[in-house]
Amino acid sequence: MAEFKKSKDKVIAGVCGGIAKWLGWDTSLTRILYTLLTIFTAFAGVIIYIILWIVMPNE
């Protein structure tokens, strides 16, 4: 399994790309699921994204 790191394949910060690589999923699917999760959790995903942006090491 890949390490939990930000991806160089990034749109904003590489967090979703890093999650996709870590899980072995498609990057686009991960971004869509993360966006839907953010919308349906009253935008809690934005806070989680910012925390992961700060905490996750670069690739």
C-alpha positions, 0 to 999 in steps of 0.5 A: 500500500502506498504511503499517506502523502500529498500527491503531485497530481493536484488541483488545489493541494494534492490531498484528494490525489494523495488519498486516492493513491493511498486507497488505490482508487481513481483520482477523479472518483476520489475528488467527486466522492470528497466533494459530495461528502463535503456537501452532505456534511454541512461543509465539514469536509472543507475543515478536514481538507485544510487540516490534511493540507497542513498535516500530510507530508509532500510526495 
